[in-house]
Amino acid sequence: MPAPLEKAVRNGGGGFVNHVLFWNCMAKNGTGLSADTALFRAIEQQFGSQDKFEALFKDAATNLFGSGWVFLVWEDNKLSVQTTANQDTPAMEKGKGALS
């Protein structure tokens, strides 16, 4: 990518990707993650329970300084909770499975 465009693409593109992902993940109250899904089973296996995952995610969001995002990321065949600054997204990093 040409250097003069890098900042604009990072800010605009990252913001677009993050917001699309956010709004596509929203669900009506009471229609959350079903226990018979692969994601639910992976969360249970990786974090011990959905409640423990939610507490970890909430803690990451609460302690994120300034502007940024918190993501549940699939990387190296495991889930992790990761934070990014500003409009950055894990999808910008090579090898991350956020959008692939």
mmCIF file of the C-alpha atoms, coordinates in Angstrom:
data_MODEL
# 
_entry.id   MODEL 
# 
loop_
_atom_site.group_PDB 
_atom_site.id 
_atom_site.type_symbol 
_atom_site.label_atom_id 
_atom_site.label_alt_id 
_atom_site.label_comp_id 
_atom_site.label_asym_id 
_atom_site.label_entity_id 
_atom_site.label_seq_id 
_atom_site.pdbx_PDB_ins_code 
_atom_site.Cartn_x 
_atom_site.Cartn_y 
_atom_site.Cartn_z 
_atom_site.occupancy 
_atom_site.B_iso_or_equiv 
_atom_site.pdbx_formal_charge 
_atom_site.auth_seq_id 
_atom_site.auth_comp_id 
_atom_site.auth_asym_id 
_atom_site.auth_atom_id 
_atom_site.pdbx_PDB_model_num 
ATOM 1   C CA . MET A 1 1   ? 0.000   0.000   0.000  1.00 0.00 ? 1   MET A CA 1 
ATOM 2   C CA . PRO A 1 2   ? 1.346   3.463   -0.798 1.00 0.00 ? 2   PRO A CA 1 
ATOM 3   C CA . ALA A 1 3   ? 2.636   5.131   2.377  1.00 0.00 ? 3   ALA A CA 1 
ATOM 4   C CA . PRO A 1 4   ? 0.523   8.309   1.960  1.00 0.00 ? 4   PRO A CA 1 
ATOM 5   C CA . LEU A 1 5   ? -2.676  6.191   2.042  1.00 0.00 ? 5   LEU A CA 1 
ATOM 6   C CA . GLU A 1 6   ? -1.724  3.915   4.937  1.00 0.00 ? 6   GLU A CA 1 
ATOM 7   C CA . LYS A 1 7   ? -3.082  6.089   7.765  1.00 0.00 ? 7   LYS A CA 1 
ATOM 8   C CA . ALA A 1 8   ? -6.392  6.832   6.035  1.00 0.00 ? 8   ALA A CA 1 
ATOM 9   C CA . VAL A 1 9   ? -6.941  3.175   5.129  1.00 0.00 ? 9   VAL A CA 1 
ATOM 10  C CA . ARG A 1 10  ? -6.026  2.053   8.654  1.00 0.00 ? 10  ARG A CA 1 
ATOM 11  C CA . ASN A 1 11  ? -8.364  4.554   10.325 1.00 0.00 ? 11  ASN A CA 1 
ATOM 12  C CA . GLY A 1 12  ? -11.256 4.420   7.872  1.00 0.00 ? 12  GLY A CA 1 
ATOM 13  C CA . GLY A 1 13  ? -10.939 0.761   6.960  1.00 0.00 ? 13  GLY A CA 1 
ATOM 14  C CA . GLY A 1 14  ? -10.344 -0.379  10.531 1.00 0.00 ? 14  GLY A CA 1 
ATOM 15  C CA . GLY A 1 15  ? -13.289 1.636   11.789 1.00 0.00 ? 15  GLY A CA 1 
ATOM 16  C CA . PHE A 1 16  ? -15.526 0.222   9.061  1.00 0.00 ? 16  PHE A CA 1 
ATOM 17  C CA . VAL A 1 17  ? -14.480 -3.391  9.704  1.00 0.00 ? 17  VAL A CA 1 
ATOM 18  C CA . ASN A 1 18  ? -14.848 -3.030  13.492 1.00 0.00 ? 18  ASN A CA 1 
ATOM 19  C CA . HIS A 1 19  ? -18.312 -1.481  13.269 1.00 0.00 ? 19  HIS A CA 1 
ATOM 20  C CA . VAL A 1 20  ? -19.603 -4.018  10.731 1.00 0.00 ? 20  VAL A CA 1 
ATOM 21  C CA . LEU A 1 21  ? -18.330 -6.844  12.924 1.00 0.00 ? 21  LEU A CA 1 
ATOM 22  C CA . PHE A 1 22  ? -19.877 -5.249  16.036 1.00 0.00 ? 22  PHE A CA 1 
ATOM 23  C CA . TRP A 1 23  ? -23.336 -4.734  14.530 1.00 0.00 ? 23  TRP A CA 1 
ATOM 24  C CA . ASN A 1 24  ? -23.374 -8.170  12.907 1.00 0.00 ? 24  ASN A CA 1 
ATOM 25  C CA . CYS A 1 25  ? -22.621 -9.794  16.277 1.00 0.00 ? 25  CYS A CA 1 
ATOM 26  C CA . MET A 1 26  ? -25.460 -8.079  18.152 1.00 0.00 ? 26  MET A CA 1 
ATOM 27  C CA . ALA A 1 27  ? -28.466 -10.212 19.092 1.00 0.00 ? 27  ALA A CA 1 
ATOM 28  C CA . LYS A 1 28  ? -31.830 -9.560  20.657 1.00 0.00 ? 28  LYS A CA 1 
ATOM 29  C CA . ASN A 1 29  ? -31.937 -9.939  24.424 1.00 0.00 ? 29  ASN A CA 1 
ATOM 30  C CA . GLY A 1 30  ? -32.385 -13.613 25.260 1.00 0.00 ? 30  GLY A CA 1 
ATOM 31  C CA . THR A 1 31  ? -31.190 -14.857 21.875 1.00 0.00 ? 31  THR A CA 1 
ATOM 32  C CA . GLY A 1 32  ? -27.530 -15.201 22.791 1.00 0.00 ? 32  GLY A CA 1 
ATOM 33  C CA . LEU A 1 33  ? -25.125 -18.021 22.176 1.00 0.00 ? 33  LEU A CA 1 
ATOM 34  C CA . SER A 1 34  ? -26.756 -21.435 22.155 1.00 0.00 ? 34  SER A CA 1 
ATOM 35  C CA . ALA A 1 35  ? -25.104 -24.286 24.059 1.00 0.00 ? 35  ALA A CA 1 
ATOM 36  C CA . ASP A 1 36  ? -25.199 -26.540 20.995 1.00 0.00 ? 36  ASP A CA 1 
ATOM 37  C CA . THR A 1 37  ? -22.854 -24.373 18.891 1.00 0.00 ? 37  THR A CA 1 
ATOM 38  C CA . ALA A 1 38  ? -19.175 -24.909 18.196 1.00 0.00 ? 38  ALA A CA 1 
ATOM 39  C CA . LEU A 1 39  ? -18.404 -21.400 19.475 1.00 0.00 ? 39  LEU A CA 1 
ATOM 40  C CA . PHE A 1 40  ? -20.101 -22.071 22.809 1.00 0.00 ? 40  PHE A CA 1 
ATOM 41  C CA . ARG A 1 41  ? -18.160 -25.321 23.215 1.00 0.00 ? 41  ARG A CA 1 
ATOM 42  C CA . ALA A 1 42  ? -14.883 -23.577 22.308 1.00 0.00 ? 42  ALA A CA 1 
ATOM 43  C CA . ILE A 1 43  ? -15.560 -20.805 24.861 1.00 0.00 ? 43  ILE A CA 1 
ATOM 44  C CA . GLU A 1 44  ? -16.349 -23.386 27.535 1.00 0.00 ? 44  GLU A CA 1 
ATOM 45  C CA . GLN A 1 45  ? -13.165 -25.305 26.717 1.00 0.00 ? 45  GLN A CA 1 
ATOM 46  C CA . GLN A 1 46  ? -10.882 -22.259 26.461 1.00 0.00 ? 46  GLN A CA 1 
ATOM 47  C CA . PHE A 1 47  ? -12.198 -20.144 29.340 1.00 0.00 ? 47  PHE A CA 1 
ATOM 48  C CA . GLY A 1 48  ? -13.913 -22.702 31.602 1.00 0.00 ? 48  GLY A CA 1 
ATOM 49  C CA . SER A 1 49  ? -17.431 -21.273 31.228 1.00 0.00 ? 49  SER A CA 1 
ATOM 50  C CA . GLN A 1 50  ? -19.373 -18.611 29.399 1.00 0.00 ? 50  GLN A CA 1 
ATOM 51  C CA . ASP A 1 51  ? -19.564 -16.614 32.639 1.00 0.00 ? 51  ASP A CA 1 
ATOM 52  C CA . LYS A 1 52  ? -15.766 -16.661 33.009 1.00 0.00 ? 52  LYS A CA 1 
ATOM 53  C CA . PHE A 1 53  ? -15.362 -15.579 29.378 1.00 0.00 ? 53  PHE A CA 1 
ATOM 54  C CA . GLU A 1 54  ? -17.842 -12.726 29.850 1.00 0.00 ? 54  GLU A CA 1 
ATOM 55  C CA . ALA A 1 55  ? -16.028 -11.577 32.998 1.00 0.00 ? 55  ALA A CA 1 
ATOM 56  C CA . LEU A 1 56  ? -12.658 -11.626 31.186 1.00 0.00 ? 56  LEU A CA 1 
ATOM 57  C CA . PHE A 1 57  ? -14.113 -9.744  28.204 1.00 0.00 ? 57  PHE A CA 1 
ATOM 58  C CA . LYS A 1 58  ? -15.782 -7.165  30.452 1.00 0.00 ? 58  LYS A CA 1 
ATOM 59  C CA . ASP A 1 59  ? -12.557 -6.683  32.430 1.00 0.00 ? 59  ASP A CA 1 
ATOM 60  C CA . ALA A 1 60  ? -10.588 -6.120  29.206 1.00 0.00 ? 60  ALA A CA 1 
ATOM 61  C CA . ALA A 1 61  ? -13.146 -3.550  28.033 1.00 0.00 ? 61  ALA A CA 1 
ATOM 62  C CA . THR A 1 62  ? -13.368 -1.802  31.391 1.00 0.00 ? 62  THR A CA 1 
ATOM 63  C CA . ASN A 1 63  ? -9.597  -1.471  31.658 1.00 0.00 ? 63  ASN A CA 1 
ATOM 64  C CA . LEU A 1 64  ? -8.982  -0.394  28.062 1.00 0.00 ? 64  LEU A CA 1 
ATOM 65  C CA . PHE A 1 65  ? -7.520  3.095   28.262 1.00 0.00 ? 65  PHE A CA 1 
ATOM 66  C CA . GLY A 1 66  ? -8.850  5.636   25.790 1.00 0.00 ? 66  GLY A CA 1 
ATOM 67  C CA . SER A 1 67  ? -10.342 4.648   22.467 1.00 0.00 ? 67  SER A CA 1 
ATOM 68  C CA . GLY A 1 68  ? -10.153 1.066   21.320 1.00 0.00 ? 68  GLY A CA 1 
ATOM 69  C CA . TRP A 1 69  ? -11.846 -2.282  20.902 1.00 0.00 ? 69  TRP A CA 1 
ATOM 70  C CA . VAL A 1 70  ? -11.988 -5.691  22.563 1.00 0.00 ? 70  VAL A CA 1 
ATOM 71  C CA . PHE A 1 71  ? -12.165 -8.795  20.387 1.00 0.00 ? 71  PHE A CA 1 
ATOM 72  C CA . LEU A 1 72  ? -12.658 -12.511 20.760 1.00 0.00 ? 72  LEU A CA 1 
ATOM 73  C CA . VAL A 1 73  ? -10.036 -13.813 18.321 1.00 0.00 ? 73  VAL A CA 1 
ATOM 74  C CA . TRP A 1 74  ? -9.353  -17.270 16.869 1.00 0.00 ? 74  TRP A CA 1 
ATOM 75  C CA . GLU A 1 75  ? -5.583  -17.673 16.486 1.00 0.00 ? 75  GLU A CA 1 
ATOM 76  C CA . ASP A 1 76  ? -3.320  -20.735 16.473 1.00 0.00 ? 76  ASP A CA 1 
ATOM 77  C CA . ASN A 1 77  ? -6.361  -22.989 16.969 1.00 0.00 ? 77  ASN A CA 1 
ATOM 78  C CA . LYS A 1 78  ? -7.470  -21.275 20.159 1.00 0.00 ? 78  LYS A CA 1 
ATOM 79  C CA . LEU A 1 79  ? -9.618  -18.386 21.316 1.00 0.00 ? 79  LEU A CA 1 
ATOM 80  C CA . SER A 1 80  ? -8.236  -15.333 23.063 1.00 0.00 ? 80  SER A CA 1 
ATOM 81  C CA . VAL A 1 81  ? -9.490  -11.947 24.223 1.00 0.00 ? 81  VAL A CA 1 
ATOM 82  C CA . GLN A 1 82  ? -7.450  -9.143  22.670 1.00 0.00 ? 82  GLN A CA 1 
ATOM 83  C CA . THR A 1 83  ? -7.604  -5.362  22.770 1.00 0.00 ? 83  THR A CA 1 
ATOM 84  C CA . THR A 1 84  ? -6.614  -2.867  20.118 1.00 0.00 ? 84  THR A CA 1 
ATOM 85  C CA . ALA A 1 85  ? -6.108  0.877   20.159 1.00 0.00 ? 85  ALA A CA 1 
ATOM 86  C CA . ASN A 1 86  ? -8.173  3.389   18.198 1.00 0.00 ? 86  ASN A CA 1 
ATOM 87  C CA . GLN A 1 87  ? -9.571  1.833   14.980 1.00 0.00 ? 87  GLN A CA 1 
ATOM 88  C CA . ASP A 1 88  ? -7.050  -1.005  14.812 1.00 0.00 ? 88  ASP A CA 1 
ATOM 89  C CA . THR A 1 89  ? -8.394  -4.494  14.340 1.00 0.00 ? 89  THR A CA 1 
ATOM 90  C CA . PRO A 1 90  ? -6.808  -7.936  14.710 1.00 0.00 ? 90  PRO A CA 1 
ATOM 91  C CA . ALA A 1 91  ? -7.728  -8.516  11.060 1.00 0.00 ? 91  ALA A CA 1 
ATOM 92  C CA . MET A 1 92  ? -4.944  -6.063  10.140 1.00 0.00 ? 92  MET A CA 1 
ATOM 93  C CA . GLU A 1 93  ? -2.305  -8.374  11.569 1.00 0.00 ? 93  GLU A CA 1 
ATOM 94  C CA . LYS A 1 94  ? -1.003  -11.181 9.410  1.00 0.00 ? 94  LYS A CA 1 
ATOM 95  C CA . GLY A 1 95  ? -2.033  -14.635 10.542 1.00 0.00 ? 95  GLY A CA 1 
ATOM 96  C CA . LYS A 1 96  ? -4.987  -13.502 12.686 1.00 0.00 ? 96  LYS A CA 1 
ATOM 97  C CA . GLY A 1 97  ? -8.296  -15.260 12.067 1.00 0.00 ? 97  GLY A CA 1 
ATOM 98  C CA . ALA A 1 98  ? -10.665 -12.452 12.972 1.00 0.00 ? 98  ALA A CA 1 
ATOM 99  C CA . LEU A 1 99  ? -12.071 -12.121 9.477  1.00 0.00 ? 99  LEU A CA 1 
ATOM 100 C CA . SER A 1 100 ? -10.578 -15.001 7.545  1.00 0.00 ? 100 SER A CA 1 
# 
